[in-house]
């Protein structure tokens, strides 16, 4: 159980970290943190996981270039705007609705499904995000919250229910559209910080899906 708690905390922290990357432009203070021992150690620990090694190396290269970039905060903010705040036909807008189905429009069924999920779970994100419910940052933030709820469960049934919620969100939403978003982001990001971040997140989502398949209890035989 102690190992489950520690792993849950680490998983939640990763989901919340990725959420901050795609939620809003990074401040100069946030960018400066990438030049600290804590963040370097954090990324080094991720690189020890074989599936993440190449993606972490790519992100480290982008970070090194970012830290010496002239007017780095303004330039990275411009990258963010050019990728995530433009017309849907440009950039790589981080909304599930654009990547599910044939319509390729904002505010479609995935948004309604995500809002219904948030309402059912009693989770209000409007105070943190001024975005439709199918925004990538919201889905990642919700995963972090579900992980902590599972870790804080007092019974096995509660824990299994929250693990099921995680699987449902991961397979029913994130994994169903993220790969197409990642491809669009990498193609449109000429500097490479957000493209590298998307690549690393894509690897993590697949690893986390595998983890959930192993930790979630198998149905009991009658």
Secondary structure, DSSP 8 states (H G I E B T S, - for coil): -HHHHHHHHHHHHHHHHHHHHHHS---HHHHHHTTSHHHHHHHHHHHTSGGGHHHHHHHHHHHHHHHTSTTHHHHHHHHHHHHHSS-TTSTT--BGGGGSSSS--SS-HHHHHHHHHHHHHT---TTT--S-TTBHHHHHHHHHHHHHHHHT-SSHHHHHHHHHHHHHHIIIIIHHHHHHHHHHHHHH-SS-HHHHHHHHHHHHHHHHHHHHHHHS------
